[in-house]
Amino acid sequence: MREFRPNHGNRPSGRGNGGQHGGSHAGGSHGGGSHGGSHGPRREHSQQPLPKLDNARVLGELKRYLDLAVREMGLEIAYEISEPATVDGPAGDKDVLVTFHGADQDLLLEEHADLLLSLEHVGHRWLRLDPRLHDRVRFDCAEYRATRLDELKLSARVAAQRVRETGMEFRFNPMSPRERRLIHLELSGAPGVRTMSEGAGDRRQLVIYPANKKF
């Protein structure tokens, strides 16, 4: 595990403007209707072989990006880069995890971790990663990721119960492939419902349908 403490400028008076990011927060909507970019219901699958993550290149480029970002934003924060074993890739492969800590870490977590997720989103662009590798380069702070996954599991169970009671579909807001897989697994075998993914790219959504719905 590597820890870096960049040089700091002036501290910000409030949360930095991190811009838009590709993730989303738990939530969703009922009913059908038209949705832009929808390609119809289909389950998670990969049509092409997953590219290999070049960890050596990612580690070097991430340090350059993070040193610049933290310095320019004037944050009093340090980061550590570790390489945990991957969950979704081939055996022996490693993911890349950036963990922040320091006096300004609360700024990263305001507004549902908007700044943290924005830093991650820009980092993916900096690295020019294949979108399918985004889940393997992750940013975290104060165990936000673990809390987020617990919230998603709870949201999935609540939404499934609502679908059973109303007979209406439930659409989650767009989320990452890892988060969609989590909900698919959480509701796998759940009575009275089934899950599908619809849409493409950053707008891809997970939808919970009544089990008896015909397409």
C-alpha positions as CSV (number, residue, x, y, z in Angstrom):
1,M,0.0,0.0,0.0
2,R,1.4,3.4,-1.0
3,E,0.5,6.6,0.9
4,F,1.1,10.1,-0.6
5,R,0.8,13.5,1.0
6,P,0.8,16.1,-1.7
7,N,1.9,19.7,-1.1
8,H,-1.1,21.9,-0.2
9,G,-2.1,25.4,-1.1
10,N,-4.8,27.4,0.6
11,R,-7.7,25.4,2.0
12,P,-11.1,25.8,0.3
13,S,-13.8,27.7,2.1
14,G,-16.3,25.1,1.1
15,R,-16.8,22.0,-1.0
16,G,-15.1,22.1,-4.4
17,N,-17.1,21.9,-7.6
18,G,-16.3,18.4,-8.9
19,G,-18.6,18.5,-11.9
20,Q,-20.7,15.5,-13.1
21,H,-19.9,11.9,-12.4
22,G,-20.9,8.6,-13.9
23,G,-22.3,7.1,-10.7
24,S,-25.7,7.6,-9.2
25,H,-27.5,7.4,-5.8
26,A,-30.0,4.9,-4.7
27,G,-33.4,5.8,-6.0
28,G,-35.8,5.0,-8.9
29,S,-39.3,5.2,-10.2
30,H,-42.3,3.1,-10.9
31,G,-44.1,2.4,-14.1
32,G,-43.2,2.0,-17.7
33,G,-43.2,4.8,-20.2
34,S,-40.4,5.7,-22.6
35,H,-36.8,6.1,-21.5
36,G,-34.2,7.7,-23.7
37,G,-31.5,5.3,-24.9
38,S,-33.4,2.2,-23.8
39,H,-32.4,-0.9,-25.8
40,G,-35.0,-3.1,-24.2
41,P,-34.7,-5.6,-21.4
42,R,-31.7,-7.7,-21.3
43,R,-29.5,-9.4,-18.7
44,E,-26.0,-8.5,-17.8
45,H,-23.5,-10.0,-20.1
46,S,-20.3,-9.2,-21.9
47,Q,-20.3,-9.4,-25.7
48,Q,-16.5,-8.9,-26.0
49,P,-13.6,-10.2,-23.9
50,L,-12.8,-7.9,-21.0
51,P,-9.5,-6.0,-21.6
52,K,-6.7,-6.5,-19.1
53,L,-6.0,-3.7,-16.6
54,D,-2.5,-2.4,-16.9
55,N,-1.8,-1.9,-13.2
56,A,1.7,-0.5,-13.6
57,R,0.5,2.3,-16.0
58,V,-2.6,3.0,-13.9
59,L,-0.6,3.4,-10.7
60,G,1.8,5.9,-12.2
61,E,-0.8,7.9,-14.0
62,L,-3.1,8.0,-10.9
63,K,-0.3,9.4,-8.8
64,R,0.2,12.2,-11.3
65,Y,-3.5,13.0,-11.5
66,L,-4.2,12.9,-7.8
67,D,-1.2,15.0,-6.9
68,L,-2.4,17.7,-9.4
69,A,-6.0,17.5,-8.4
70,V,-5.4,17.7,-4.6
71,R,-2.9,20.5,-5.0
72,E,-5.1,22.6,-7.3
73,M,-8.2,22.2,-5.0
74,G,-6.1,23.0,-2.0
75,L,-7.4,20.1,0.0
76,E,-5.8,19.0,3.3
77,I,-6.0,15.3,2.5
78,A,-3.7,12.3,1.8
79,Y,-4.4,9.2,-0.2
80,E,-3.3,5.6,-0.3
81,I,-3.2,3.4,-3.4
82,S,-3.6,-0.3,-2.8
83,E,-4.2,-3.3,-5.1
84,P,-6.8,-5.7,-3.7
85,A,-7.6,-8.9,-5.5
86,T,-10.2,-8.4,-8.1
87,V,-13.7,-9.7,-7.7
88,D,-14.9,-9.6,-11.3
89,G,-11.7,-10.3,-13.3
90,P,-9.5,-13.4,-13.8
91,A,-8.0,-15.1,-10.8
92,G,-4.7,-13.4,-9.8
93,D,-5.6,-10.0,-11.3
94,K,-5.7,-7.0,-8.9
95,D,-7.9,-4.0,-8.8
96,V,-6.7,-0.5,-7.9
97,L,-8.2,1.2,-4.8
98,V,-7.6,4.9,-3.8
99,T,-8.4,5.7,-0.2
100,F,-8.5,9.3,1.0
101,H,-8.1,10.5,4.6
102,G,-7.3,13.7,6.3
103,A,-8.7,17.0,7.7
104,D,-10.8,17.7,4.6
105,Q,-12.2,14.2,4.0
106,D,-15.7,15.3,5.0
107,L,-15.7,17.6,1.9
108,L,-15.4,14.5,-0.3
109,L,-18.5,12.9,1.3
110,E,-20.9,15.9,1.2
111,E,-24.0,15.6,-1.0
112,H,-23.8,11.8,-1.2
113,A,-20.0,11.8,-1.9
114,D,-20.4,14.0,-4.9
115,L,-16.8,15.3,-4.9
116,L,-15.4,11.8,-4.2
117,L,-17.3,10.3,-7.2
118,S,-16.4,13.3,-9.4
119,L,-12.7,12.8,-8.7
120,E,-13.1,9.2,-9.6
121,H,-15.0,10.0,-12.8
122,V,-12.3,12.4,-13.9
123,G,-9.7,9.9,-13.0
124,H,-11.2,7.3,-15.3
125,R,-11.1,9.9,-18.1
126,W,-7.5,10.8,-17.3
127,L,-6.5,7.1,-17.5
128,R,-8.5,6.7,-20.7
129,L,-9.9,3.4,-19.3
130,D,-12.2,1.2,-21.2
131,P,-15.6,1.8,-19.5
132,R,-15.8,-1.9,-18.6
133,L,-12.7,-1.4,-16.4
134,H,-14.1,1.6,-14.4
135,D,-15.3,-0.7,-11.6
136,R,-11.7,-2.0,-11.1
137,V,-10.3,1.5,-10.4
138,R,-12.2,2.8,-7.4
139,F,-12.0,5.8,-5.0
140,D,-13.1,5.5,-1.4
141,C,-13.2,7.5,1.8
142,A,-14.3,6.6,5.4
143,E,-15.7,3.2,4.0
144,Y,-18.3,5.0,1.9
145,R,-18.3,2.2,-0.6
146,A,-19.2,-0.4,2.0
147,T,-22.0,1.8,3.3
148,R,-23.2,2.4,-0.3
149,L,-23.4,-1.4,-1.0
150,D,-25.4,-2.0,2.2
151,E,-27.8,0.8,1.2
152,L,-28.2,-0.7,-2.3
153,K,-29.1,-4.1,-0.9
154,L,-31.7,-2.6,1.4
155,S,-33.1,-0.5,-1.5
156,A,-33.3,-3.6,-3.7
157,R,-35.3,-5.6,-1.0
158,V,-37.7,-2.7,-0.4
159,A,-38.2,-2.1,-4.2
160,A,-38.9,-5.8,-4.7
161,Q,-41.5,-5.8,-2.0
162,R,-43.2,-2.8,-3.6
163,V,-43.2,-4.5,-7.0
164,R,-44.9,-7.6,-5.5
165,E,-47.5,-5.5,-3.8
166,T,-48.3,-3.2,-6.7
167,G,-47.6,-5.3,-9.7
168,M,-45.7,-2.4,-11.3
169,E,-42.1,-2.4,-12.4
170,F,-39.5,-0.4,-10.5
171,R,-36.6,1.4,-12.2
172,F,-33.4,2.3,-10.4
173,N,-31.4,5.4,-11.4
174,P,-28.5,4.6,-13.7
175,M,-25.7,2.9,-11.8
176,S,-22.4,1.1,-12.4
177,P,-22.2,-2.5,-13.7
178,R,-20.8,-3.6,-10.3
179,E,-23.8,-2.1,-8.5
180,R,-26.3,-3.6,-11.0
181,R,-24.7,-7.0,-10.5
182,L,-25.0,-6.6,-6.7
183,I,-28.8,-6.0,-7.0
184,H,-29.2,-8.9,-9.5
185,L,-27.5,-11.2,-7.0
186,E,-29.4,-9.8,-4.0
187,L,-32.7,-10.5,-5.7
188,S,-31.7,-13.8,-7.4
189,G,-34.4,-16.3,-6.4
190,A,-36.5,-13.7,-4.7
191,P,-40.2,-14.7,-5.1
192,G,-42.5,-12.8,-7.4
193,V,-39.9,-10.6,-9.1
194,R,-37.1,-10.8,-11.7
195,T,-34.4,-8.2,-12.6
196,M,-33.3,-6.9,-16.0
197,S,-30.9,-4.3,-17.2
198,E,-32.0,-1.8,-19.9
199,G,-30.4,1.1,-21.8
200,A,-26.7,1.6,-22.7
201,G,-23.6,3.3,-21.4
202,D,-23.9,5.6,-18.5
203,R,-27.7,5.6,-18.8
204,R,-28.0,1.8,-18.2
205,Q,-30.6,1.0,-15.5
206,L,-31.6,-2.0,-13.5
207,V,-35.4,-2.7,-13.6
208,I,-37.3,-5.0,-11.2
209,Y,-40.4,-6.6,-13.0
210,P,-43.2,-8.8,-11.6
211,A,-42.1,-12.4,-12.3
212,N,-45.2,-12.9,-14.5
213,K,-44.7,-10.0,-16.8
214,K,-44.5,-11.0,-20.4
215,F,-42.2,-9.2,-23.0
